[in-house]
Structures are given as C-alpha cells and as structure tokens.
C-alpha cells in the first residue's frame, strides 16, 4: 500500500498502519467521539483504509450473525453425548 505523501487524499504507510487498530476500535464503538471523527476523516480520504474498514465491518457482521444461529436439537444432543463419552474416558483413563 505505498502512498505518495502530499497529494490530496493520499496518506503515508505509517499513517495508515496507525489507523488499522483504530478502525477496528471504531467498528466496536470503543473510541471517544473526538477520535471517531479523526478516524472517519482519514477513511474519507484514504481508499485502502476505507476498503479495510468495509471488510472488517462485513466480517464482524457475518460472525455476529453466525453466532446467533443455533445448531439443530439432534446435532446438539449428539455433541453432548460425545462430550460425555470423552469425559468418561478421561476420568477412567
């Protein structure tokens, strides 16, 4: 991601590296409002970071959606039985 510093909308690699963690914290609502504004301003002017932001947001949304789905009852029961069987073997072994 080599950027030429000085052109409008361009940032140095060092600036972008500094924003990577802040982008994740922005998505997680872990930044103070003033820092949110700084990160959003950077995203408006830096397409590579904006793409990372969009990717991170999409991945987090997919994970959140996947975590809310439940396995079918018969599958949960099979897993429970297998866990119990393993526990018995461990305690007997």
N, C-alpha and C positions, 0 to 999 in steps of 0.2 A: 504494500500500500504506500508507495512512495508518492508523496505530495510535494508540490513545489510551494514553498512558503512565500507569501507575499501577494499571490494572485487572489482575487476575490473568491471566496468560497473554498479556498484551499487551506489545509492545515498540515503541520509537520507530523511525522510519525510519532514523535514524542508527545505532542498534544493529544493525538488520538489514543495512544496507549493509556494516557492519564484518564481518558474518558471511558474506557471499557468497563471498569468496575462501577463507575458512577452510573453508566447506562443500566446495568443490572439493578443497582440500588434504586434507580428511578422507577423501573418497572415494578419493583417490590414495594414502592411507596415508602422508602427508607431515607429519603433526602428531605432536608428542610426546604421550604418554599424558595428561598433565595438561590440555593444550589440547583433546584429543579429548573429555574429559569436559565441558569448558566448552561446546564446540560441541554435543554431544549434549543437554546440559541446555537450551540455547537452543532446539534443534529440538523438544524435548518440549513447550515452552511457546509455540511460535510456528508456527502452521499455515502461513502464507505461506512461511516459510523451509523448513519440512518438505516442502511441495509442490515447492519449487525443488530440494531435496536429492533427492527421488524422481525428478524429471525428469532431473537431471544424472546420477544413477546409471543410469537407463534408457538415456539417450543413450550413455553410456560403454560400457555392456554391448552395445548394438547395434553400435557402432563396432568394439569388440573382436571381436565375432562376425563382422562383415563382413570385417575384416582377415585373419581366419584362413581364409577361403574362397579357393580357387584358381580362377582362370579355366580353362575347358576348354583342353586342349592345342592344339586347332586355332586357337582365338582367340589364345592366347599366341604361336603361330607367325606368325599374320597380323600381329600388332602388332610382333613382332621384325623381320619383313620390311619393314614400313613404316618403322620406325625406321632400319633400314639404308639404305633408299632415300633418306630425308631426309638422312642423314649424307653419302651420296654426293653429293647435290645441293649440300649446303653446301660440301663440300670442292672440288667442281668449279666452284662459282659464285664 
